[in-house]
Amino acid sequence: MTPKVQVRAPGKINLALHVGPPRPDGYHPLATLFQAVSLYEDVVAEAADGVTLTIRGRGADLPTDASNLAVRAAQLLRETSGVDRGVALTLTKEVPVAGGMAGGSADAAATLLACDQLWGTGLGREELAELAAELGADVPFALTGLSAMGTGRGDLLTPVMSRGTYHWVLAVQGEGLSTPAVFRAFDAMHGLSADGAARAGGVAAADDAGSAGAGSAGGAEAPRVDPALLSALLSADPLVLARHLTNDLQEPALELRPELGDVLAAADRAGALAAVVSGSGPTVAALALDAPHAASVAGVMRAAEVAAEILTVTGPVPGARVLERVHARR
């Protein structure tokens, strides 16, 4: 038995996010382009009798009971695999809490992989991905990472080819933003039924998931990602990619947090190629030309004092992966 496993999973940004009107089951159909970025959640899983969780870093005051997605992930894997062993989880968070970057989803993905390795369940990645989708719409992407198109609730993934490394400046707010609240605002803006808004966690049930693409709210067609965005990722040119960043949830996020307009304006003044609210917000992702340009943009945005924290990251990066296995001595 392996008594200790460490797994790392990345946060994400949405390069594009298109939202359709609520379906009869209350969920909004989505079309999104995810990119995993170099801001990580680390989970250490150690052999134990029960299932416990300790949180370090961001979100140290988050609940550690069964309402936490990492605990739910461990419990789901144990029930599914028939394992009767426990786990002591230690979670070190870097991804902003309720920041639209799927930190909770990364926690769940890392926990699934860590416990799978710890307990030797023998499940393949496809089986883990099925469990991930049960936990939340963004969890499957945290397993795969890199770049992918998400449809349905965002959990139906299609890998997307991407060339080059993209440099981002993240403006992180001190207070998160509720995904269901953003969807309620979205529905109100588009005159849609709010019956399903409380279940908008289908976008990012775990956490938190320009002009709208075809099939955005009010349209007859399902939402879709603009093929020009897919071509932009193949170009490896951030100037081309910058023209295609879009988010249907940006306007409702700005309605709930008008100060995010100041963040977007500061990014523009700082010389960012483009800036967009990530997912349901409130984190703003600003695209830079290269590493020196990202450092310059970050410096100007820090001086503007429009965010609690300014970070620089790169993408795409791999999904959940094992960093360390420690085996018992014989």
VEXGU-873309 format. One line per 5 residues: their letters; for each residue x, y, z of N, C-alpha, C. Coordinates in steps of 0.05 Angstrom, whole numbers, plus 5000, padded with zeros to 4 digits. Example, Ala and Ser with C-alpha at 12.3 -4.5 7.8 and 13.67 -1.06 7.14 Angstrom:
% VEXGU-873309
AS	5264,4886,5156,5246,4910,5156,5264,4934,5156; 5257,4955,5142,5273,4979,5143,5258,5001,5157
% end
This chain:
% VEXGU-873309
MTPKV	5017,4976,5000,5000,5000,5000,5017,5025,5000; 5009,5046,4986,5022,5071,4986,5010,5089,5008; 5025,5095,5029,5012,5110,5051,5010,5140,5047; 5023,5151,5026,5022,5180,5022,5026,5186,4992; 5008,5203,4982,5009,5212,4954,5004,5242,4952
QVRAP	5019,5255,4936,5015,5284,4931,5007,5288,4902; 4985,5303,4898,4975,5308,4871,4971,5338,4868; 4977,5349,4844,4973,5377,4838,4954,5380,4815; 4935,5398,4818,4915,5404,4797,4913,5434,4792; 4910,5443,4767,4910,5472,4761,4883,5485,4762
GKINL	4883,5511,4766,4860,5527,4761,4856,5532,4732; 4834,5545,4724,4829,5550,4696,4819,5578,4692; 4821,5587,4667,4807,5611,4658,4791,5603,4633; 4770,5618,4628,4753,5614,4605,4761,5634,4583; 4771,5624,4561,4778,5642,4539,4753,5652,4525
ALHVG	4733,5635,4525,4706,5642,4515,4686,5627,4532; 4663,5640,4537,4641,5627,4551,4615,5638,4540; 4600,5620,4527,4574,5627,4516,4553,5611,4531; 4531,5624,4537,4510,5613,4555,4483,5614,4541; 4470,5591,4541,4443,5590,4530,4422,5593,4552
PPRPD	4396,5596,4545,4375,5598,4565,4372,5572,4580; 4361,5574,4605,4358,5550,4621,4341,5528,4607; 4350,5503,4610,4335,5481,4600,4313,5474,4620; 4295,5456,4613,4274,5448,4631,4285,5437,4658; 4309,5425,4658,4320,5415,4683,4334,5437,4699
GYHPL	4333,5462,4689,4344,5484,4704,4373,5491,4697; 4387,5474,4683,4415,5480,4676,4417,5497,4651; 4437,5514,4650,4442,5529,4626,4461,5514,4607; 4455,5510,4582,4474,5498,4563,4497,5517,4558; 4521,5507,4557,4545,5523,4555,4561,5515,4530
ATLFQ	4577,5533,4521,4598,5527,4502,4622,5544,4512; 4643,5531,4520,4665,5546,4531,4692,5535,4522; 4712,5552,4523,4740,5543,4517,4756,5547,4542; 4764,5525,4555,4780,5526,4579,4810,5527,4572; 4825,5541,4589,4854,5538,4589,4863,5535,4618
AVSLY	4878,5514,4623,4889,5510,4650,4914,5527,4653; 4917,5540,4676,4939,5559,4681,4955,5551,4706; 4978,5562,4708,4998,5554,4728,4993,5566,4756; 4969,5561,4765,4961,5568,4792,4948,5542,4803; 4958,5531,4825,4952,5503,4831,4940,5499,4858
EDVVA	4926,5476,4860,4917,5465,4885,4933,5439,4890; 4945,5436,4913,4960,5412,4920,4945,5396,4941; 4942,5371,4936,4929,5353,4956,4948,5331,4963; 4953,5328,4989,4968,5306,5000,4948,5287,5014; 4948,5262,5005,4931,5241,5016,4947,5221,5031
EAADG	4940,5217,5056,4955,5198,5073,4935,5177,5084; 4945,5153,5087,4929,5131,5098,4918,5139,5126; 4892,5133,5130,4879,5140,5156,4855,5122,5159; 4842,5124,5182,4818,5108,5187,4793,5120,5174; 4789,5146,5179,4765,5159,5168,4773,5177,5145
VTLTI	4755,5196,5138,4761,5216,5117,4762,5244,5131; 4785,5256,5131,4788,5282,5144,4802,5301,5124; 4799,5327,5129,4810,5348,5111,4821,5371,5127; 4846,5379,5120,4859,5403,5131,4865,5421,5108; 4859,5447,5111,4863,5466,5089,4884,5487,5097
RGRGA	4903,5492,5079,4924,5512,5083,4923,5532,5060; 4934,5555,5064,4935,5575,5043,4908,5590,5041; 4901,5596,5016,4875,5609,5012,4852,5592,5022; 4832,5604,5032,4808,5589,5040,4812,5572,5065; 4831,5580,5082,4836,5563,5106,4811,5562,5124
DLPTD	4792,5580,5120,4768,5581,5136,4744,5566,5122; 4750,5553,5100,4729,5539,5086,4720,5514,5102; 4696,5505,5099,4687,5481,5114,4704,5456,5106; 4708,5439,5125,4724,5415,5120,4707,5389,5124; 4681,5393,5125,4663,5370,5128,4654,5360,5101
ASNLA	4632,5345,5100,4623,5333,5075,4612,5353,5055; 4610,5378,5063,4601,5398,5044,4624,5407,5026; 4649,5401,5034,4673,5408,5018,4676,5388,4995; 4681,5398,4972,4682,5381,4948,4704,5360,4949; 4726,5366,4963,4748,5347,4965,4739,5323,4982
VRAAQ	4725,5328,5003,4715,5306,5020,4694,5290,5004; 4677,5304,4990,4657,5289,4974,4670,5272,4952; 4692,5282,4941,4707,5267,4921,4718,5241,4933; 4730,5243,4956,4741,5219,4969,4719,5199,4976; 4697,5210,4986,4675,5192,4994,4662,5179,4969
LLRET	4660,5193,4947,4648,5182,4923,4666,5160,4912; 4692,5164,4912,4711,5144,4902,4710,5119,4920; 4708,5123,4946,4708,5101,4964,4682,5084,4960; 4660,5098,4957,4634,5084,4952,4635,5069,4926; 4645,5082,4905,4645,5070,4878,4663,5046,4876
SGVDR	4687,5048,4889,4707,5027,4886,4704,5005,4907; 4688,5010,4927,4684,4990,4948,4707,4989,4968; 4725,5009,4968,4747,5010,4986,4737,5017,5014; 4748,5004,5035,4739,5009,5062,4760,5024,5078; 4781,5034,5065,4801,5049,5079,4794,5079,5079
GVALT	4808,5094,5096,4803,5122,5098,4826,5139,5087; 4824,5165,5091,4845,5183,5081,4846,5208,5097; 4870,5218,5103,4873,5244,5114,4883,5263,5092; 4867,5282,5084,4873,5300,5062,4884,5326,5073; 4906,5336,5062,4917,5362,5068,4917,5378,5041
LTKEV	4902,5399,5041,4898,5415,5016,4912,5442,5019; 4930,5448,5001,4943,5474,5000,4932,5489,4975; 4918,5511,4980,4904,5525,4958,4920,5550,4949; 4922,5552,4922,4932,5577,4910,4910,5591,4893; 4891,5575,4883,4870,5586,4866,4851,5603,4883
PVAGG	4843,5627,4873,4825,5643,4889,4799,5629,4895; 4788,5632,4919,4763,5620,4927,4740,5636,4914; 4721,5621,4902,4698,5634,4888,4707,5656,4870; 4728,5650,4855,4740,5670,4837,4735,5665,4807; 4718,5645,4801,4714,5638,4773,4736,5623,4760
MAGGS	4754,5611,4776,4776,5596,4766,4776,5566,4773; 4753,5557,4784,4749,5528,4789,4768,5517,4809; 4774,5531,4830,4792,5521,4851,4780,5497,4865; 4755,5498,4871,4742,5475,4884,4741,5450,4866; 4738,5455,4840,4739,5433,4821,4766,5420,4820
ADAAA	4787,5437,4821,4815,5427,4821,4819,5410,4846; 4808,5419,4869,4811,5404,4894,4799,5376,4890; 4775,5375,4878,4762,5349,4874,4777,5331,4855; 4787,5342,4833,4802,5327,4814,4828,5316,4827; 4842,5333,4842,4866,5324,4855,4861,5302,4875
TLLAC	4839,5305,4890,4831,5285,4910,4824,5258,4897; 4809,5259,4875,4802,5234,4862,4828,5219,4854; 4847,5233,4841,4871,5220,4832,4888,5211,4855; 4890,5228,4876,4907,5221,4899,4896,5196,4913; 4870,5195,4918,4858,5172,4932,4859,5147,4914
DQLWG	4855,5151,4888,4858,5128,4870,4886,5115,4873; 4906,5132,4874,4933,5122,4877,4938,5110,4905; 4928,5124,4925,4932,5116,4953,4919,5089,4958; 4895,5085,4948,4880,5061,4954,4884,5039,4933; 4897,5046,4911,4901,5026,4890,4875,5016,4878
TGLGR	4857,5034,4873,4831,5026,4862,4832,5015,4834; 4853,5024,4819,4857,5014,4792,4838,5026,4771; 4824,5048,4778,4806,5060,4759,4823,5075,4738; 4814,5074,4713,4827,5089,4692,4818,5118,4692; 4831,5134,4675,4825,5162,4674,4796,5167,4665
EELAE	4786,5150,4646,4758,5153,4637,4739,5149,4660; 4744,5129,4676,4726,5123,4699,4728,5146,4720; 4752,5156,4724,4755,5179,4742,4740,5204,4731; 4741,5207,4705,4728,5230,4693,4697,5228,4696; 4686,5203,4695,4658,5200,4700,4650,5207,4728
LAAEL	4667,5200,4747,4662,5208,4775,4665,5238,4778; 4685,5249,4764,4689,5278,4765,4664,5293,4756; 4651,5284,4735,4628,5297,4724,4604,5296,4744; 4604,5275,4761,4583,5274,4782,4587,5295,4803; 4612,5303,4807,4618,5322,4828,4614,5351,4819
GADVP	4618,5357,4794,4614,5384,4784,4623,5387,4756; 4613,5407,4742,4617,5409,4713,4646,5416,4706; 4661,5430,4724,4688,5437,4718,4709,5416,4727; 4700,5396,4741,4719,5377,4752,4732,5360,4731; 4718,5351,4710,4732,5336,4689,4755,5351,4676
FALTG	4751,5377,4672,4772,5392,4659,4797,5395,4677; 4792,5397,4703,4815,5398,4722,4832,5372,4721; 4819,5350,4713,4834,5325,4710,4851,5326,4684; 4840,5337,4663,4854,5336,4637,4872,5359,4632; 4864,5383,4640,4881,5407,4637,4885,5415,4608
LSAMG	4907,5429,4603,4915,5439,4576,4892,5457,4566; 4883,5453,4541,4861,5469,4530,4839,5450,4521; 4814,5457,4525,4792,5439,4517,4767,5456,4514; 4750,5446,4496,4724,5458,4492,4704,5443,4509; 4688,5457,4524,4667,5444,4541,4640,5451,4531
TGRGD	4622,5431,4529,4594,5436,4521,4577,5422,4541; 4550,5422,4536,4532,5412,4556,4532,5431,4580; 4538,5421,4603,4542,5438,4627,4570,5448,4629; 4587,5442,4609,4615,5448,4610,4632,5424,4615; 4618,5401,4620,4632,5377,4628,4637,5357,4605
LLTPV	4626,5363,4582,4631,5346,4558,4654,5359,4543; 4677,5346,4546,4702,5358,4537,4712,5348,4510; 4723,5366,4494,4736,5359,4469,4764,5372,4471; 4786,5357,4471,4812,5369,4471,4816,5388,4448; 4831,5410,4453,4836,5430,4432,4866,5433,4429
MSRGT	4875,5432,4404,4903,5436,4399,4910,5465,4404; 4933,5469,4417,4942,5496,4423,4972,5497,4420; 4982,5518,4408,5011,5521,4405,5020,5545,4421; 5045,5543,4431,5056,5565,4446,5048,5567,4475; 5059,5586,4489,5053,5591,4517,5041,5619,4519
YHWVL	5019,5621,4533,5005,5647,4536,5010,5658,4564; 5014,5684,4566,5021,5697,4591,4997,5714,4600; 4989,5710,4625,4965,5723,4635,4971,5738,4661; 4958,5760,4665,4958,5775,4690,4931,5772,4702; 4930,5761,4727,4904,5757,4740,4900,5778,4762
AVQGE	4877,5791,4761,4869,5810,4782,4850,5796,4800; 4859,5790,4824,4843,5774,4843,4830,5792,4864; 4805,5788,4868,4790,5805,4888,4791,5792,4916; 4787,5808,4936,4787,5798,4963,4762,5783,4970; 4741,5787,4956,4715,5774,4961,4706,5759,4936
GLSTP	4697,5735,4939,4688,5719,4916,4661,5729,4906; 4652,5715,4885,4626,5722,4873,4611,5696,4869; 4586,5695,4877,4570,5671,4876,4561,5665,4847; 4568,5641,4838,4560,5632,4811,4529,5633,4807; 4514,5621,4826,4484,5623,4822,4474,5652,4820
AVFRA	4487,5670,4836,4478,5698,4834,4484,5710,4807; 4507,5704,4796,4513,5714,4769,4494,5703,4748; 4486,5678,4751,4467,5667,4732,4439,5679,4735; 4432,5685,4760,4406,5698,4764,4406,5726,4750; 4428,5740,4752,4431,5766,4739,4430,5763,4709
FDAMH	4444,5741,4699,4443,5736,4670,4415,5731,4661; 4400,5714,4675,4372,5708,4667,4355,5734,4667; 4359,5750,4688,4343,5775,4690,4349,5793,4666; 4375,5795,4659,4383,5813,4637,4370,5804,4610; 4367,5778,4607,4357,5767,4582,4327,5760,4583
GLSAD	4314,5767,4605,4285,5762,4608,4279,5733,4608; 4297,5717,4619,4293,5688,4620,4281,5679,4647; 4269,5656,4647,4257,5645,4672,4280,5641,4692; 4275,5649,4716,4294,5646,4738,4290,5619,4752; 4272,5602,4743,4266,5578,4757,4291,5561,4761
GAARA	4308,5561,4740,4332,5544,4741,4357,5558,4751; 4355,5584,4757,4379,5599,4764,4393,5588,4788; 4377,5578,4808,4390,5568,4832,4406,5543,4826; 4401,5530,4803,4416,5506,4796,4438,5513,4776; 4445,5538,4773,4465,5546,4754,4492,5535,4762
GGVAA	4494,5523,4786,4519,5510,4793,4526,5488,4774; 4508,5482,4755,4515,5463,4734,4539,5473,4718; 4543,5499,4719,4566,5510,4705,4591,5505,4721; 4589,5508,4747,4612,5503,4764,4601,5495,4791; 4586,5473,4791,4572,5465,4815,4592,5462,4838
ADDAG	4616,5456,4831,4637,5451,4851,4644,5477,4864; 4645,5498,4850,4656,5523,4861,4638,5545,4854; 4653,5547,4846,4646,5570,4833,4632,5558,4808; 4639,5565,4741,4655,5548,4720,4665,5564,4723; 4661,5801,4489,4653,5816,4464,4625,5809,4456
SAGAG	4621,5803,4432,4595,5795,4423,4591,5766,4429; 4567,5758,4434,4561,5731,4441,4563,5713,4417; 4570,5688,4421,4572,5669,4399,4544,5660,4391; 4543,5646,4369,4517,5636,4360,4504,5619,4381; 4478,5624,4385,4463,5608,4404,4465,5618,4433
SAGGA	4475,5642,4438,4475,5653,4465,4447,5659,4473; 4443,5668,4497,4416,5670,4509,4397,5683,4489; 4374,5671,4487,4353,5682,4469,4354,5670,4442; 4376,5657,4434,4378,5646,4407,4366,5618,4406; 4359,5609,4381,4346,5584,4378,4367,5561,4378
EAPRV	4392,5567,4371,4412,5546,4369,4426,5543,4396; 4439,5520,4398,4455,5515,4422,4480,5533,4420; 4490,5542,4443,4514,5559,4442,4537,5543,4431; 4556,5557,4418,4579,5544,4407,4603,5563,4409; 4627,5551,4408,4652,5566,4408,4658,5574,4380
DPALL	4666,5599,4376,4673,5609,4350,4698,5594,4339; 4696,5582,4315,4719,5568,4304,4744,5586,4302; 4740,5612,4299,4763,5630,4297,4780,5629,4323; 4767,5624,4346,4782,5622,4371,4800,5597,4370; 4790,5575,4359,4806,5551,4357,4830,5555,4339
SALLS	4825,5570,4317,4847,5576,4299,4867,5595,4312; 4858,5613,4329,4876,5631,4343,4895,5616,4361; 4885,5595,4375,4902,5579,4392,4924,5565,4377; 4918,5557,4352,4937,5544,4335,4958,5563,4325; 4952,5588,4324,4970,5608,4313,4994,5614,4332
ADPLV	4991,5608,4358,5011,5614,4378,5017,5644,4380; 4998,5660,4370,5002,5689,4370,4982,5702,4389; 4991,5713,4412,4973,5725,4431,4957,5748,4420; 4969,5762,4400,4954,5784,4387,4929,5774,4373; 4931,5751,4361,4908,5739,4348,4888,5729,4369
LARHL	4898,5715,4389,4880,5705,4410,4865,5728,4424; 4878,5750,4428,4865,5773,4442,4839,5782,4429; 4837,5778,4403,4813,5788,4389,4788,5770,4394; 4793,5747,4407,4771,5728,4409,4763,5721,4438; 4773,5736,4458,4765,5731,4486,4737,5742,4490
TNDLQ	4720,5726,4502,4692,5735,4506,4679,5719,4528; 4659,5731,4541,4646,5718,4564,4618,5729,4567; 4598,5713,4563,4570,5722,4566,4563,5729,4595; 4579,5719,4614,4574,5725,4642,4588,5750,4652; 4603,5763,4634,4618,5787,4643,4598,5810,4650
EPALE	4578,5814,4633,4559,5836,4638,4544,5832,4665; 4533,5808,4670,4520,5805,4696,4539,5806,4720; 4564,5797,4716,4584,5800,4737,4590,5829,4743; 4591,5845,4722,4596,5874,4725,4572,5887,4739; 4548,5877,4733,4524,5889,4746,4525,5884,4776
LRPEL	4534,5860,4784,4536,5854,4813,4561,5867,4825; 4582,5870,4810,4606,5882,4820,4616,5904,4801; 4603,5928,4802,4610,5949,4783,4640,5956,4783; 4654,5951,4806,4682,5958,4808,4699,5941,4789; 4689,5919,4779,4704,5903,4760,4709,5919,4734
GDVLA	4692,5939,4729,4697,5956,4706,4723,5971,4709; 4729,5979,4734,4755,5993,4739,4778,5974,4734; 4775,5949,4740,4796,5929,4735,4801,5926,4705; 4780,5923,4690,4782,5920,4661,4795,5946,4649; 4787,5969,4659,4799,5994,4649,4828,5996,4656
AADRA	4835,5987,4680,4863,5988,4688,4880,5970,4671; 4869,5947,4664,4884,5928,4646,4889,5941,4619; 4869,5955,4609,4872,5969,4584,4893,5990,4585; 4892,6006,4606,4912,6028,4610,4940,6016,4613; 4942,5992,4625,4968,5979,4629,4980,5967,4604
GALAA	4964,5967,4582,4974,5957,4557,4969,5928,4552; 4950,5916,4567,4943,5888,4562,4931,5885,4534; 4936,5863,4522,4925,5858,4495,4895,5856,4495; 4884,5845,4517,4856,5842,4521,4852,5833,4550; 4828,5837,4560,4822,5828,4587,4793,5818,4588
VVSGS	4788,5798,4605,4761,5786,4606,4757,5776,4635; 4732,5777,4644,4725,5765,4669,4727,5735,4665; 4739,5720,4684,4742,5691,4682,4717,5678,4693; 4704,5661,4677,4680,5647,4686,4659,5665,4697; 4650,5659,4721,4629,5676,4734,4642,5698,4750
GPTVA	4669,5701,4749,4682,5723,4763,4686,5717,4792; 4698,5736,4807,4705,5763,4798,4734,5766,4787; 4750,5744,4785,4777,5746,4775,4777,5756,4746; 4794,5775,4740,4797,5785,4713,4824,5775,4702; 4824,5764,4678,4848,5754,4665,4855,5773,4642
ALALD	4880,5783,4643,4890,5802,4623,4912,5787,4608; 4910,5788,4581,4929,5774,4564,4953,5792,4557; 4977,5781,4560,5001,5796,4554,5016,5784,4530; 5034,5799,4519,5049,5789,4496,5069,5768,4503; 5084,5772,4525,5104,5753,4534,5109,5758,4563
APHAA	5130,5745,4575,5135,5747,4603,5142,5775,4612; 5160,5789,4598,5167,5817,4606,5142,5835,4604; 5126,5832,4583,5102,5848,4581,5082,5842,4603; 5080,5817,4611,5062,5810,4633,5072,5823,4659; 5098,5823,4664,5108,5836,4688,5102,5866,4687
SVAGV	5104,5879,4664,5098,5907,4662,5069,5913,4667; 5051,5897,4654,5022,5900,4659,5015,5896,4688; 5027,5876,4700,5022,5870,4729,5030,5894,4746; 5053,5906,4740,5063,5928,4756,5044,5952,4755; 5035,5958,4731,5017,5981,4728,4990,5975,4742
MRAAE	4980,5951,4740,4955,5944,4753,4957,5944,4783; 4980,5935,4794,4985,5937,4823,4984,5966,4832; 4997,5983,4816,4997,6012,4824,4969,6024,4823; 4952,6013,4806,4925,6024,4804,4907,6016,4827; 4916,5996,4843,4902,5987,4867,4873,5980,4861
VAAEI	4868,5964,4840,4841,5956,4833,4835,5927,4841; 4854,5914,4854,4850,5886,4862,4865,5880,4887; 4856,5860,4901,4869,5852,4926,4897,5841,4920; 4899,5828,4896,4924,5815,4889,4927,5814,4859; 4951,5817,4849,4957,5815,4821,4977,5792,4817
LTVTG	4970,5773,4801,4987,5749,4796,4994,5747,4767; 5017,5735,4761,5023,5728,4733,5024,5697,4731; 5012,5687,4710,5011,5658,4705,5015,5652,4676; 5019,5627,4669,5021,5619,4641,5002,5596,4636; 4995,5592,4611,4979,5569,4603,4984,5563,4574
PVPGA	4976,5539,4565,4963,5518,4580,4983,5501,4595; 4973,5489,4617,4989,5470,4633,4973,5444,4636; 4987,5422,4644,4973,5396,4646,4953,5396,4669; 4935,5377,4668,4915,5373,4689,4927,5359,4713; 4910,5347,4729,4918,5335,4754,4940,5314,4749
RVLER	4961,5315,4765,4983,5296,4762,4996,5290,4789; 5006,5266,4791,5019,5257,4816,5047,5270,4817; 5053,5282,4840,5079,5294,4845,5097,5275,4861; 5085,5260,4879,5101,5244,4897,5085,5220,4907; 5098,5197,4908,5086,5173,4921,5107,5164,4942
VHARR	5098,5160,4966,5115,5149,4987,5104,5122,4996; 5120,5101,4992,5111,5074,4999,5120,5066,5027; 5105,5049,5038,5111,5039,5065,5137,5023,5064; 5153,5025,5085,5178,5009,5086,5171,4980,5092; 5186,4963,5079,5180,4934,5084,5198,4924,5107
% end
